[in-house]
């Protein structure tokens, strides 16, 4: 069963567009590896979390920043398809 990526974001902070952009990038990169990306408006102020199924893979508050898209793709890849080559996104 393919995993679902969930991006939980704070709508009051205006982070819906950022979340939608990240969802688009993940859907484009992992077309065959994931079932989909779900955007979830959070009731917690300042929330920005990314889950692969039920596993938290990024927490904005803990990291004190948002993920770069290359970083997010690597984190998702590591959980859904570790053998997948991300091309230039694999290089730091």
Number of C-alpha atoms within 10 A of each C-alpha: 6 11 17 17 25 21 24 22 26 19 19 14 11 11 16 18 11 12 24 15 12 20 19 13 16 20 17 10 14 19 11 11 17 21 14 16 21 16 16 16 17 16 12 12 11 16 19 24 21 25 20 20 16 11 11 13 16 21 17 15 12 8 9 8 11 15 17 9 14 15 16 19 19 19 18 22 21 13 13 19 14 11 8 13 11 14 7 8 13 12 9 6
